[in-house]
């Protein structure tokens, strides 16, 4: 295996080669495993909780590089709705993004202005239309600019805090700081769970905020549970728009 990480992966943890047991090297390997995967298919379940209120979003994702991608999302609760973005290597379609006028769904060719849009470039276009453009999706898809922005929310101090069993695998738990708006000085906690094969299994953020109306200090906790298979076969019919 080539030991030189692509730019998108190197900057994601600050660069450099470190011993395998360090938090930053585990994160680096995790990002690379997903970046290098030819196919990715599975489910992400996110749960965002504030006090006694929880919103759950289910994301079904399928990526077949370089050309095909499908992201289908369903949200429950009072804000229940669905979203779908899909590219079949010829065209891609997605829901109308917030604040944009037009039809309920947009359809565009993947060959535009003399060049072909691959899965990462399609994700750049359709991302704003999704209900949960999550850090997990950013990692699975591996677009350089998304990884750069994600890295800006990660602190520099990480620690391995233990092990947890997920789907019969002994996974490593890594914890560090989280700054969703670094320039605003907002700091929370971030936890990643990484499998022995360096797949991301769980990504959790926690941040205390003051509610604007009641001035009450509350904890917003968001957990993404990740269950995806890498480099398996995907039925091409899945990408039919």
N, C-alpha and C positions, 0 to 999 in steps of 0.2 A: 504494500500500500504506500502511496506517496505520502510522505510525512509533512509536506508543505501544505498548509491550509490555504484555501482560496481566501481572497481579501475579505469576503463577506463573513467568513468564519473567524479569521484571525482577529479582526477588530472587535468581534462580538464579545471577547473576553479580555481584550487588551493585548493579545499577542503573546508570543514566547512559548517555548516548550517546557512543561513542568512535569514533575513526577505524577504517575497515574493516579495516586491516591489523593491528590489535592482537589479541592472543590472546583477551581477554575479549569483544571484539565478535564475533569468529568463533564463540566458544562461545554467545553470546547468539543469534546468527542461526541456529546449528545447532539449539538448543533450540526456537526459534520455528518453524522449518521443520517439525519433527516435531509440534509442538503444533498447528499449523494444518492439517496434512494431513487431508483428509476420509477417505482410506483409506491403509492401510499393509499391505503384504504381503511376506513374505520369510522369511529364515533368519538366525538368530544361532548361531554356533558358539563355545562357550566351552571353553577349555583351561586347567585349573588344574594347575600343576606344583609339586611339592615334591621337591627332589633329583632322583632318576631316575624319579619316579612322576608320571603325568599322568592326569587324569580329563577326559573330553570329554563335553560335553552339547550336544545339538542342540535348538534351539528353533525351531519353525515358528510364526510369528505372522501373524494376519490381523485387521485392525481396520477396521470400517466404521462410522464415527460417524453418529449418536450411540448406536446401540443394539446393534451386533453385534461380537463379539470371539471369537477362537479362539487358544488357546495350547497347543501340543502339544510335549512335551519327551521326549527319549530320552537316557539316560545309559549309558555303556559301563563296562567294567571290573568289578571285584568288587562294586560297588554298582549294577550295572545295573538299571534299571527305567524305567518311563514315567509321564508325568503328562499330564492333559488337563483344560483348563478351556474351556468354550464357552458363549456366550450368543447366542440367536437373535432377540432383541428381545421375546420372550414369556416365556422362562424361561432360567435358566443352571444349569449343572451343573459340579461340580468334585470332585476326590478329597478324601477325608477328611484334614484337616490333622493334622500330628503332635500328639499329646497330646489329641486330641478323640475322644470316643466316638461310635459310630454306625455306619451302613452304610459300605461302601467308597466310595460316591459319594453326594454330596448334590445335591439338585435344589431350586431355589428360583424363585419367580416374580420377574420384573423389576419388577413393580408391587407395591410393598410400603408399607403404612401410608399410603396416599393419595398416594404419589409414585412416579415412575419412576426406576429405576436405570440410568444411562447406562454407557458402556463404562468410564469412569474409576472409577465407583463399584463396578461389578462387579469390576474389578481389585483394589480395596481388599479385597473379601471373599475373592476366590480366591487372592490373592497368597501367603498363608501355606501354601497347599496345594501350591505349585509346588516343583520340585526346584531351580530357579535363578531366584529373583526378583531379577533382575540390575539394575544401574544402567542398562544399555541398555534393558531393558523399561520402566523408570521414565521414561526420556527419550522413548521412542517413544509411550508412553501419555499421559504428561504430566499426571498427577494432582498437584495443587498440593502436598499434604503430602509426597508422595514426592520431588518436586523440592526441597522445603525440606530434607528429611533428607539428600538427596544433596549439596546445596550445603554442608551442614555438614561433609562429609568432604573437601571441596576446599580446598586452600590458597589463599592470596591472591596468590602470586607465580607468574606463568605466562610462558613464553617460546616463541616459534616457533623450532623447532630444525631445520627443513628440509622437504623434500618427499619423498614416496614415491608410486610409481605403483601403484594398485589398480584392477583391472578397467579398464585403459586411461585412467584419470583421474589427473592430477597433483594429489595431495592434500596438504594442509598438516598437518604434525605439530606438536602443541602439547604441552608438558611442564610439569608443576607438581608440587606436593606433594600427598600423599594422607594423610588422617588418619581411618582407619576407626573409631577410638574417640577423638575429640578430647580428651575429659576425662581419658583415660588416658595421654595424651601419646604415643600411637603414631603414628609418622610414616613414610610410605613415599613412593613415586613413582607418579604418575599420568600417562598419556600418552593423548591423544585424536588421532585422525586424521580430518580433516574434508575433504569433497570440495569442488570448486569451486562446487557448488550447495548447499553447507552441510548436506549429509547426513553423519551420523555413520557412519564406515566401520570404525573400530576403537577399542576402549576397553581400556586395559591398566593393571593395577595391580601393584605390586611392594612387598612388605613383608617385613622380616626379623623373625622370631619365634624364641623359644627353645622347643624341644620340651620338654614337661613331664617326660617320663621320662628322656631322655638328656641334657637340658640343652644340647643342641646348637643352635647358632644357624644357622637355615636361611632361605632366601628362598622365600616363597610368591608365585608369579607367576600372575596370571589374565589371560587375553587373550580378549576377545570380538570376533570378526570379524562384521561386520554387512553383510548383503546384502539390502536391502529396496527395494521400489518404492513410491513415493508417488503417490497420487491416480490410480491405475489402477482398472480394473473388477475386482471380486471376485465369483466365482460364489456366489450366495446359498446354494447347497447345501452349501458348505463349513462353514456354521455350524449345520448340523443336528446335534443332540446325539446 
